[in-house]
Amino acid sequence: MTRTLVAVFAHPDDDAYGIAGTVALHASDPDFRFVLVLATDGAAGDIREGFAATRETLGAIRRGEDAAAWRALGREPDRHEWLGYDDGAVDKVPRDELVARIAAILAEERPDVVVTFGPDGIFGHPDHIAVGAATDEAFHRLAPGAAGGFRRLCHGAVPESVFSRWNDQRASMGLPVFEPTRMYHMRGVPDDRIGVVVDCRPVADRKVAGLLEHRSQHHVMSDDPADTERWKRVVGREWWVVAWPERPPGAPMLGDVFDGLD
């Protein structure tokens, strides 16, 4: 019985951080189907000094990096959709249009699990927030009465306790700390909202191998991309809020986005 996961994110590298560990853990499962939807090609991303890209070429470079990242991880998407919206302007796309395009893919795939951004977008990025909200709406349009699939909707998140610990570590290392009220700064969610914690440590090396392929964005993805051991520790968990169905108070923590659906 095929178990289908659809991940909907805004930019190339959102996926490498957000869902790559989960995908790697399921890579050898012949019944696992992975569909990736990215709203933009990241063409408005920062170009560091000395990197061989221009504003006109960065989008194509980042598409290539994303494909290379999944090859490096060892499990490419079974279907990879690029919606082609302008990076940094997804929140300007008519809501009905964005919802309809995502819904069309979900209707074809009838996924068991859909993952996307929550209302905070993790970093407060308007593209993240717009993509997450549109995916939620598409899911809830289709889930009622669906003949199959649509069993769980999850939002990527960072627990407040982890966010605080990371910020304390950054301060102790003399690095800039995240200010959660500012756009593009990480923010946490209350720990009791987290419903799924995926232990990615067994595949952290593969996840980092994928992240290393996003060469154009290393300067914004990590304080020291060469320190792969530290990077492995940082990506050792993936956290999810179960947005639907409602998680009862006191429900046990799940260890995988598919847990409890068999």
N, C-alpha and C positions, 0 to 999 in steps of 0.2 A: 504494500500500500504506500503510494508516494506521499511524502510529507513535504509540502511546499511552503517555502519562506519567501516573502516579498519584502525587500528593504527599499524604502523610498527616502532619499536624502537630497541635499541641495548641490553639493560640490564634490568633485573628485577629491578624495582623501577623507571626507566624512565617513565613507564606507570602510576605509582602511582602519580607522580608529573604532568606528561604531559597531561593526558586525563581523569583522574578519576573523576574530577568535572563535566565535560561534560556528562560522562556516568551516573553519579548519577542523574543528572538533567533529563535524559531520562529513568531512570530505570523503571518507571511504565508504559511506553509507550509500548503497546503490539506489535506495528509495528516497533519497534526499534531492529535492529540486530547489535551486536557488535562483531567484529573479531579482535583478538590481535595477532600480530606476533612479537616475540622476537628473535633476532639473536643469543644471547648467554645466558648462565645461570648465568653469573656474577661470575664465579669461580675464577677469578683473582682479585676479590675485596679485599679491605683491611680487615684484621682480627684484631679486637681490642684486646688488652690484657685482658685475662680472659673470652673471649667469646668461647663457646664450639664448635669450628669448626677447621678443618684442611684444608690445601690446597686441599686435596682429597675429603673432604666432603662439602666444602662451596657451590659448585654448586647445589647439591641436596637440601641443606638447603635453598638456595635462591629461588629455584623453589617452594618449599613448602611455603615460605614466600609470594611469589607472589600470589599463589592460596588463601592463608589465607587472604591476603589484599583485594582481590575482594570479598570474602565472607563477610568480615567485612564491606565493603562499601555497600553491599547489592545488588550487580548486577554483577554476574560473566560473563565472555565472553561466547558468544554462540559458539565460536570456538577459541581455543588457540593453536597456532602453535609455536613450538620451533625449530629454524633452526639448532641449535646444533653446531654453530661455536665457536672456542676458544675465550674466553674473552680477549680483548686486541689485537686481531689479525684479526679482520674483514676486515681491510684495506688490508690485505695480500691475502684475498680470490679472486680468479679470477673474475673480474668484470662481465663477461658474466654469470658465474655460479650464482652469487648472484642475479643479475637481473632476471635470468630465474626462480629461486626459488620463488622470490617474485611475479613475473608476473604470475606464475602458480596459486598462491592463489588468486590474483586479478582477473584473468580470470574466476575462479570458482565462486567468490563472486559477481562480477560486482558491486562494492560498489558505492554508491552515492558520498561519501566523503572518501578521503584517507588523513591521517595525518601522518607526520613523521618529521624528523629533516631538517632544512635548511642547507645551505652551511657552517654556522659557528658551527653547532652542539650544539649551546647554550653554551657549555663549551669547544669548540675546541677539543673535544675528537675524535681521529681518527675513532673509532668504530661508533660514532654518525654520523660523516661526511660520512663515507662509506655507512652506511645503508640509510641515507637520499638521497644520490646521486643515489643509486641503485633503491630505491623506485620511485624517480622521473622518472628515465629512464623506469622502468617497466610501470608506469602509462602512459607515453607518447607513449609507444609502443602500448598500448591497446586502449587508448581513441579514436583515430581517427576511425570513422566508427563503434564504439561499438554499439551493439543493445540496450544496456541499461546501466545505471550507468555512472561512470567516469565523474561526473558533477563538482567536485571541488577537488583541491589538496591544502593542507594547510601545512605550516611549523610552528612548535612551535618556539616561540621567546619571548624575554623580551624587552619591549620598553626601549629605551635609558633613558627616563626620570625616569622610575621606577628603572632601574639599578643604575642610579646615586643616587636616593633617598636611595635605600637600602645600597649602599656603604657609603653614608654619615652617615646613622644610625649605620652601623657597626663601622665606625671610632669613632663615639661619644661614643660607648659602649666599646671601646678598643679592638674590634675584628679585625682580619686580613681582609683587604679589597681585593676585587677581582681586579686582574690586567688583563684586557682583551686581552693583547698580549701573555699571558702565557697559555700553555695547561692546561686543567682541571680547568680553571678559567672562571667564568661566563662572558658573554659579552652581550651587548645590540644591538638592531638594531634601526635605525631612527624611531621615532614615526610614521611618515607618511607612513611607510611601513606596519603598522599593519592594518589588515582589519577586524579582528574578535576579540571582547573582550567578553569573557563569564563570567558573574557574578556568581561565584560559592559560594558566601557567604551563600545562603540558604542551601547548602549541605556541607559546610566546615567541620562540625563535622564528617561527613561520610568520607570525603576525608582524614582527619587526622586519623580517625580510621584505614583506610587502610595503611597509612604511618607507623603507629605504629607497624604494623605487620612485617615490614621490619627490624626486630630487629638487624640483623647482621650488618646493615649499618647505624644505628642511628648516630654513631659518625661522619659520613661523610655527612649525610643528614641534620642535624640540629645542631646548636650550643647548644641547650638545648631542647631535645625531650620531657622532662617533662613539659615544658611550652607550653601546648597545646593551650592556648588562643593566644599566639603569633604565633604559627604555623598556626592556623586557619586564622589569618590575612594575613600571607604570601601567603597562597594558595587560597585566596579569588577571584583571577582572573586567567583565562587562556587566553593567547594571541596567535594569529595566523596571520601569513602572508599568504595572498591568493596567492599561487604560480601559480595557473591556475584555471579558465581563468584570463587573465590579468585584474586587477582592474583599472577601469577608474579613472583618477584624479578627486578628489572631490566626489567620490562615498561614500554613507553613511556607517557608521560603522555598522557592523553586530553584533548581540548579541548571535549568535549560529552558529556552523559550517554548519547547515542545512538551515539557514535563506536564503530566496529568492529562494529556489530550488523547492518549491511546485508549 
